[in-house]
């Protein structure tokens, strides 16, 4: 063969390797067997779709019964969050009767059956002019004791609980029983809520100052403190007069810029959301709303108030962009995968992704790789030791780097590979409505909630394969 032909063949082989060919798993060990690998580049998507625990919410209160048909219609329009007020105005001086507790339980069941989650707030009044706008401290504490087993039972569909109880609308203002220079009664209520709600869920307070005063510091959360279950890591924020004026009706103190800087860092680890108000000589246009929500890491917003403000975002051409980026939005960029492996061998995956939304995830959630037999549809899963709550918004990239064993008794065949982020609650883990969908073309499998990684893995005894020596294996789900 002449030199020219050798050059041509070398070029052809080099070109084949650019699209996925065998390579040595460990170049430092020439005795290690070669395994076939491939690189997949994913196409992002601008589609609108529902994702759990984020986005615009629908408003409701317990004066109007919930129905599954109504919530199903919300979900069909991409809503996954319901704000539910529980008004206790008839029980300002007494324990809660069973009918109130059972109504809460029933509402949570309807929300669960509809594939949604709830932002929960309790209050005693919707009128700032009432003579009694909340309940005495001892009544609030008694009722929280009564509510505790119901909050524990239904924590799977509680996205977040707002501090509530104090003042008109539970906003900690216009209060009858909780005035006072040091607000000690308010913080007793907050401490009781923290002790009542399971530590897997966070609580939101109305102003940054309330959190800072309660924990006695003005510095935001650090990553080392985040998700530890400590009080500082469980208190987030809600702004119920977003873009109203320079202080958002008292949401911010004397230095709104400093408060916003604090929130921008704190809300990398605790949720923020709320609703708009009619603006008072303050910009509330779509561009201002978009930039401010992006800065503050907004995860949810009321779609039902203030409609004039929200409609202006649509008219200005910003609503679709806000809808897509409110909360988290994960996009797969690329993946490198082992494509052939023997039983007992080593499978590797390196996946690059981006969070192009305003905010991260806040509630715990597994990250699973799934192999599905293309003939039998039997699945094998592995739960990776990865915390997706650290996939921060607007970062350059995040990475899943996994080395996993193929079981020695795994049947030979071809397997599709998927990425799955199901709910952490056992009651919801197999419900695809509660799994995270990635914003990519051709990856979503609606029947399972899996994201198809668009690669097929062949398992066969005669495949070259590095023996696996770790303890992380694909395995079939428990019966």
C-alpha positions in Angstrom: 0.0 0.0 0.0 1.5 3.3 -1.0 2.0 6.3 1.4 -0.9 8.3 -0.2 -3.4 5.4 0.5 -2.1 5.2 4.1 -2.7 8.9 4.6 -6.3 8.6 3.2 -7.2 5.7 5.5 -5.7 7.4 8.5 -7.9 10.5 7.8 -11.0 8.4 7.4 -10.4 6.6 10.7 -9.7 9.9 12.5 -13.0 11.3 11.2 -14.9 8.2 12.5 -13.4 8.7 15.9 -14.8 12.3 16.0 -18.3 10.9 16.0 -17.8 8.1 18.6 -15.3 5.2 18.4 -13.5 2.9 20.8 -11.1 4.5 23.2 -9.1 3.3 26.1 -10.8 3.9 29.5 -7.5 4.5 31.2 -4.7 5.6 28.8 -2.2 5.1 31.7 -3.0 1.4 31.8 -2.5 -0.1 28.3 -3.7 -3.5 29.6 -7.2 -2.2 30.4 -9.7 -3.2 27.7 -11.1 -0.7 25.2 -14.8 0.2 25.5 -16.9 1.8 22.8 -18.1 5.4 23.7 -20.1 8.1 22.0 -20.7 11.8 22.4 -24.2 13.1 22.0 -25.0 16.8 21.5 -28.4 17.9 22.6 -30.7 20.4 21.0 -32.3 22.9 23.4 -36.1 23.7 23.1 -38.1 26.8 23.6 -41.3 24.9 24.3 -43.6 25.8 27.2 -44.3 22.8 29.5 -45.2 22.2 33.1 -42.5 21.4 35.6 -43.0 20.8 39.3 -42.5 23.4 42.0 -42.0 26.4 39.8 -43.8 29.0 37.6 -46.9 31.1 37.8 -49.4 29.8 40.4 -53.2 29.9 40.6 -54.8 31.5 43.6 -57.5 29.9 45.8 -58.9 30.0 49.4 -60.8 27.6 51.5 -64.1 29.5 51.2 -64.4 27.9 47.8 -64.1 24.1 47.5 -61.4 22.6 45.4 -62.3 20.2 42.6 -60.0 17.9 40.6 -61.5 19.1 37.3 -60.5 22.7 38.1 -57.0 21.7 39.0 -56.7 19.4 36.0 -57.6 22.4 33.8 -54.9 24.4 35.5 -52.3 21.7 34.9 -53.4 21.4 31.3 -52.4 25.1 31.0 -48.9 24.4 32.5 -49.7 25.3 36.1 -48.1 23.1 38.7 -48.5 25.3 41.8 -51.6 26.3 43.7 -51.6 29.0 46.3 -54.2 28.0 49.0 -55.3 30.3 51.8 -56.8 28.6 54.8 -58.8 31.3 56.6 -59.6 30.5 60.2 -61.7 33.6 61.0 -64.3 31.6 62.9 -61.8 30.1 65.2 -59.9 33.2 66.6 -60.6 32.1 70.2 -61.0 28.3 70.0 -59.4 25.1 68.9 -60.0 24.0 65.3 -62.8 21.6 64.8 -62.4 18.3 63.0 -64.2 19.6 59.9 -61.5 22.3 59.3 -58.7 19.7 59.7 -60.4 17.3 57.5 -61.0 19.9 54.8 -57.3 20.7 54.8 -56.6 16.9 54.4 -59.1 16.6 51.6 -57.7 19.6 49.8 -54.2 18.1 49.9 -55.6 14.9 48.5 -57.3 16.7 45.6 -54.0 18.6 44.9 -52.1 15.3 44.9 -54.5 13.6 42.5 -54.2 16.5 40.1 -50.4 16.4 39.9 -49.8 19.8 41.6 -48.3 21.1 44.7 -49.4 23.8 47.2 -48.1 27.0 48.6 -49.8 27.0 52.0 -50.7 30.0 54.2 -53.0 30.3 57.2 -54.7 33.6 58.2 -57.7 34.9 60.2 -58.7 37.9 58.2 -58.8 39.4 54.7 -59.9 42.9 55.9 -57.4 45.3 57.4 -60.3 47.3 59.0 -61.6 44.4 61.1 -61.3 44.8 64.9 -59.8 41.4 65.2 -57.3 40.6 62.4 -55.6 37.6 64.0 -55.8 35.4 67.1 -54.0 35.5 70.4 -50.6 33.8 70.6 -51.9 30.9 72.7 -54.6 30.1 70.2 -52.1 30.2 67.3 -49.8 27.8 69.1 -52.7 25.4 70.0 -53.9 25.3 66.4 -50.4 24.6 65.1 -50.2 21.6 67.4 -53.5 20.5 65.9 -52.3 21.0 62.3 -49.0 19.2 62.8 -50.1 15.7 61.9 -51.9 16.9 58.8 -48.8 18.9 57.7 -46.7 15.8 58.2 -49.1 13.5 56.4 -49.3 15.9 53.4 -45.8 17.3 53.2 -45.3 15.5 49.9 -47.6 18.0 48.1 -46.7 21.1 50.2 -44.1 23.0 48.2 -43.5 25.7 50.8 -45.5 27.1 53.8 -45.7 30.9 54.4 -45.4 32.1 57.9 -49.0 33.5 58.0 -51.3 33.6 61.1 -50.2 37.1 62.1 -52.1 40.1 60.7 -54.5 40.6 57.8 -53.9 38.1 55.0 -51.3 36.5 57.3 -48.8 39.1 56.0 -47.6 40.1 59.5 -49.1 43.6 59.2 -52.4 45.1 60.3 -52.2 43.0 63.4 -54.4 43.0 66.5 -52.4 40.8 68.9 -48.8 41.0 67.6 -47.7 44.6 67.8 -44.8 45.6 69.9 -41.3 46.9 69.5 -39.5 43.6 69.6 -42.1 41.5 67.7 -41.4 38.6 70.1 -44.8 37.1 69.6 -44.3 37.0 65.8 -41.0 35.2 66.3 -42.6 32.7 68.7 -45.1 31.9 65.9 -42.2 31.5 63.4 -40.3 29.2 65.7 -43.4 27.1 66.3 -44.0 26.8 62.5 -40.4 25.7 62.1 -40.9 23.0 64.7 -44.3 22.0 63.3 -43.6 21.7 59.6 -41.3 18.7 58.6 -37.7 19.9 58.2 -37.8 18.8 54.5 -39.9 21.9 53.8 -39.1 25.6 54.0 -41.0 28.6 55.3 -41.3 32.0 53.8 -41.5 35.3 55.6 -42.8 38.7 54.3 -39.6 40.8 54.5 -35.9 40.2 54.6 -35.8 42.0 57.9 -38.0 39.4 59.6 -35.5 36.7 58.8 -32.5 38.8 59.6 -33.9 39.8 63.0 -35.1 36.2 63.8 -31.7 34.6 63.1 -29.8 37.7 64.4 -27.6 38.3 61.4 -27.7 40.2 58.2 -25.4 38.1 56.0 -27.0 35.6 53.5 -26.8 31.9 53.5 -23.7 30.2 52.4 -23.5 26.9 50.5 -22.0 25.2 53.5 -25.2 26.1 55.5 -27.7 25.4 52.8 -30.1 22.4 53.0 -28.8 21.4 56.5 -32.2 21.7 58.2 -31.0 24.6 60.4 -33.5 27.4 60.9 -31.3 29.8 58.8 -31.5 27.3 55.9 -35.3 26.9 56.1 -36.5 30.5 56.0 -37.1 32.0 52.5 -39.0 35.1 51.4 -42.3 36.2 49.8 -42.9 39.6 48.3 -46.6 40.4 48.0 -46.2 43.9 46.5 -43.6 43.1 43.8 -42.7 46.3 41.8 -45.2 48.5 43.7 -42.8 51.2 44.7 -39.2 51.6 45.7 -39.6 49.6 48.8 -42.4 47.3 47.5 -44.7 48.6 50.2 -42.3 48.0 53.0 -40.8 44.7 51.8 -37.4 46.4 51.7 -36.0 48.7 54.4 -34.1 52.0 54.2 -31.7 50.5 51.7 -33.6 48.5 49.0 -30.4 47.9 47.0 -28.7 46.2 50.0 -31.8 44.1 50.6 -31.9 43.0 47.0 -28.2 42.1 47.1 -28.9 40.0 50.2 -31.9 38.3 48.6 -29.9 37.5 45.4 -27.4 35.5 47.4 -29.8 34.1 50.1 -32.3 32.8 47.4 -29.7 30.6 45.8 -30.7 28.3 48.7 -34.2 29.3 49.9 -37.2 30.1 47.7 -38.6 33.5 46.9 -41.9 34.4 45.1 -45.1 36.4 45.6 -47.4 38.6 43.6 -47.5 42.1 42.0 -49.3 45.2 43.1 -50.6 48.2 41.3 -47.5 50.3 40.8 -47.1 53.8 42.4 -45.0 55.8 40.1 -42.7 52.8 39.8 -41.6 50.9 36.6 -43.4 47.6 36.4 -43.0 46.8 32.7 -41.9 43.4 31.4 -38.2 44.3 31.1 -38.1 45.6 34.7 -40.0 42.6 35.9 -37.8 40.1 34.0 -34.5 41.7 35.2 -35.7 42.0 38.8 -37.0 38.4 39.1 -33.7 37.2 37.5 -31.7 39.2 40.1 -33.8 38.0 43.1 -34.1 34.3 41.9 -37.9 34.3 41.7 -39.4 30.8 41.6 -43.2 31.6 41.5 -45.6 34.4 41.0 -49.4 34.9 41.3 -51.0 34.8 37.8 -54.3 36.3 39.1 -53.0 39.5 40.6 -52.3 42.2 39.6 -53.8 41.5 36.2 -53.1 45.0 34.8 -49.4 44.6 35.5 -49.2 41.0 34.3 -51.1 41.9 31.1 -48.6 44.7 30.4 -45.9 42.1 30.3 -47.8 40.2 27.6 -48.3 43.4 25.6 -44.7 44.2 25.9 -43.5 40.8 24.6 -41.9 39.6 27.8 -44.5 37.1 29.2 -43.3 34.0 27.3 -39.7 34.6 28.4 -40.8 35.1 32.0 -43.0 32.0 31.9 -40.1 29.9 30.7 -37.4 31.2 33.1 -39.4 31.7 36.3 -37.9 29.1 38.6 -35.5 26.5 37.3 -35.1 25.4 33.6 -32.6 22.7 32.9 -31.1 22.2 29.5 -28.9 19.3 28.4 -25.8 20.4 26.4 -23.9 17.2 25.7 -23.1 13.7 27.0 -20.2 11.2 26.7 -21.3 7.6 27.3 -20.1 4.0 27.3 -22.1 2.3 24.6 -21.0 -1.4 25.0 -20.3 -3.2 28.3 -20.2 -6.7 29.6 -22.2 -7.9 32.7 -20.1 -7.0 35.7 -18.4 -4.2 33.7 -18.1 -0.5 34.1 -20.4 2.1 32.6 -19.5 5.8 32.5 -21.5 8.9 31.7 -20.4 12.5 31.7 -23.3 14.9 31.1 -23.0 18.7 30.7 -26.1 20.7 31.6 -27.2 24.3 32.2 -29.8 25.9 34.4 -31.1 28.8 32.3 -33.9 29.7 34.7 -34.1 32.4 37.4 -33.7 30.0 40.4 -32.5 26.6 41.5 -34.5 23.7 42.9 -35.1 24.0 46.6 -36.7 20.7 47.8 -34.6 17.5 47.8 -34.8 15.4 44.6 -33.0 12.3 43.5 -30.9 12.1 40.3 -31.2 8.7 38.6 -29.8 7.1 35.5 -32.1 4.5 34.1 -31.5 1.7 31.6 -34.6 0.3 29.9 -34.5 -2.9 28.0 -35.6 -2.2 24.4 -37.3 -5.6 24.1 -38.9 -6.2 27.5 -39.0 -2.5 28.9 -37.6 -3.8 32.2 -35.8 -0.9 33.9 -32.6 -0.8 36.0 -31.9 2.4 38.0 -29.1 3.9 39.9 -29.5 6.8 42.3 -26.4 9.1 41.9 -24.9 10.9 44.8 -25.7 14.3 43.3 -27.6 17.3 44.8 -29.5 19.0 41.9 -30.3 21.9 44.2 -26.8 23.1 43.6 -27.4 23.5 39.9 -27.5 27.2 40.2 -29.2 29.6 37.8 -27.3 31.3 35.1 -24.1 29.3 35.8 -21.8 28.4 32.9 -22.4 24.7 33.3 -23.1 21.9 35.7 -21.9 18.3 35.3 -23.0 14.8 36.1 -20.0 12.5 36.1 -21.0 8.9 36.9 -19.2 5.6 37.0 -21.6 2.8 37.6 -21.5 -1.0 37.6 -23.5 -3.3 35.4 -24.9 -6.2 37.4 -23.2 -9.5 36.7 -26.7 -11.1 36.1 -28.0 -8.4 33.8 -29.6 -9.9 30.7 -27.8 -9.3 27.4 -29.5 -6.9 25.1 -29.9 -3.2 24.1 -30.9 -0.6 26.7 -32.0 2.9 26.2 -30.4 5.4 28.7 -32.5 8.0 30.6 -32.0 10.7 33.1 -34.7 10.9 35.8 -35.3 13.5 38.5 -38.4 12.2 40.4 -40.0 13.6 43.5 -38.2 12.7 46.7 -41.5 11.5 48.3 -42.2 7.8 47.9 -45.9 8.6 47.3 -45.0 10.6 44.2 -41.8 9.0 42.9 -43.5 7.0 40.2 -45.9 9.8 39.1 -44.4 11.5 36.0 -46.3 14.7 36.8 -43.7 15.3 39.6 -40.6 14.5 37.6 -38.4 17.3 36.1 -38.5 17.7 32.4 -35.4 19.1 30.6 -35.8 21.8 28.0 -34.5 19.8 25.0 -36.0 18.4 21.8 -37.0 14.8 21.7 -36.0 13.8 25.2 -39.3 13.8 27.3 -41.1 10.5 27.9 -44.4 11.6 29.3 -45.5 8.2 30.3 -42.6 7.7 32.8 -41.3 11.2 33.4 -37.9 10.1 32.1 -35.6 12.3 29.9 -34.3 10.2 27.0 -30.5 10.7 26.6 -30.8 9.5 23.0 -28.2 6.7 23.4 -28.4 2.9 23.3 -26.2 0.8 25.5 -25.4 -2.8 24.5 -24.8 -5.4 27.2 -23.2 -8.6 26.1 -20.7 -11.1 27.5 -18.3 -10.6 24.6 -18.1 -6.8 24.9 -14.7 -5.5 25.9 -15.2 -4.1 29.4 -13.4 -2.8 32.5 -14.4 -4.9 35.5 -16.3 -2.8 38.0 -15.0 -2.7 41.6 -17.2 -0.1 43.2 -20.5 -0.4 45.0 -22.8 1.7 42.8 -24.8 -0.6 40.5 -27.8 -0.3 38.2 -30.5 -2.4 39.8 -34.2 -3.2 39.2 -36.7 -1.3 41.3 -37.7 -3.0 44.5 -40.9 -5.1 44.0 
